[in-house]
Amino acid sequence: MPTTITWFGHNCWSIETAGKTILLDPFLDESPSAPVKAADVKADFILQSHGHFDHISDTVAIAKRTGATVLANFEVGQWLHKQGVAEDKLVFMNPGGGVKQPFGHVKFTIAHHSSSMPDGSYGGVPGGFLLTLGDARVYFACDTALFLDMKLIGAGGLDLAVVPIGDLFTMGPEDSLDAIKMLNPQRVAPCHYNTWPPIEQDAAAWARQVRSHTAAEPIVLAAGDKITL
Ligand SMILES: [Zn+2]
């Protein structure tokens, strides 16, 4: 069965692979661009990049309803446990660390951003995810600035990279071109833009820039669209 990756707007993605559903950064009920509600999504696993509300607002409810296992940094994991997510349903990670899961391998990569929980408590450091799903390698940069170590993340080859282009809170379209050059993925999808006016971007113009300045094939999705690996 092929792996499919569906965009739920912002940095929320649903990955169907090896008979499992993996949800990344559940932000649905309060998201202006989400095509689905938190009560309607499936999840066997949840990947949590950091503690900001626009990434975690539906995590507790979905984890409790589905019994999904949540992979998060140590502090975010502890906060989720305090909100009632069972300890045996949490995988505590930190940057540089990887772990094997029933659907593949998950590595928590560095990201330059901040992380605090919705109630203001400490959220550890943010991260991205490098996933090995069968033969495919997929990188979700999540919320981050451009950083030179992206070269290392791309060194093993990437079938798909997902990068933020919204600017203001993360890298913008221009820096994303440098990120794509370093990551050198076969395909690249943008995220974390057009959710609200401050992060509005012209994705079609971005795609033209990607085509002329990098070797990657840009994939601009509408919320609800999917990529098949
Ligand atoms: Zn964000």
Residues whose N, C-alpha, C, O or C-beta is under 5 A from the ligand:
A	BS01	ZN	D54 D143
